[in-house]
Amino acid sequence: DGGITQSPKYLFRKEGQNVTLSCEQNLNHDAMYWYRQDPGQGLRLIYYSQIVNDFQKGDIAEGYSVSREKKESFPLTVTSAQKNPTAFYLCASAKETSGRGNTGELFFGEGSRLTVL
Amino acid sequence: QKEVEQDPGPLSVPEGAIVSLNCTYSNSAFQYFMWYRQYSRKGPELLMYTYSSGNKEDGRFTAQVDKSSKYISLFIRDSQPSDSATYLCAMRDYGQNFVFGPGTRLSVLP
């Protein structure tokens, strides 16, 4: 089945540790995104990538890093520099949306919940 | 003023009621409008996607867009307990900028 797979679903981290969240999609989508979701707030964009080997910072990129070495994969590293990393992290993908008439729907994975101990 | 405003709820309705969920936005560049349903501890699931002003119907769901008023709505007819979830509106311009509302939590009581 086509979709977006995030792992792990739950992750615990000690302060000062880096952790990497995995995101894989088999939808053949060009664009991939990482969002952070906190209670009572809308989704906030961390990073996005429109093509392999290229990515842009979103609104809250500080303390995070990403890579896009393959079209299917967009891992997110939460570094020790992120001051408040406990949150629900969502990976998403979309068809390339440049120009009018493209579909542009955003599809999400099931999320990864990170808790800092 | 936030780019996208959404009544946070929570909203409780009896089973069978018609539910109206609403978002307003300030950026006239938004052209594509989406509604997502998110169950607790799950990723958002796309319910409706619309481009033009007007109504779009899919089963018990109707999405309404009024670009002149910068207002979108999602109507749920014959609501069911399984509709209990958080509903997120989202919108996008012609680029890659998706913006989300904070979500409305809905409870449908049997």
Interface residues (C-beta under 8 A of the other chain):
Chain A: I4 Q6 A31 Y33 G40 Q41 G42 L43 L45 Y48 Q50 F88 L90 T97 S98 G99 R100 T103 G104 E105 L106 F107 F108 G109 E110 G111 R113
Chain B: V4 Q6 P8 Q31 Y32 M34 Y36 R41 K42 G43 P44 E45 L46 Y49 L88 A90 R92 Y94 G95 Q96 F98 V99 F100 G101 P102 G103
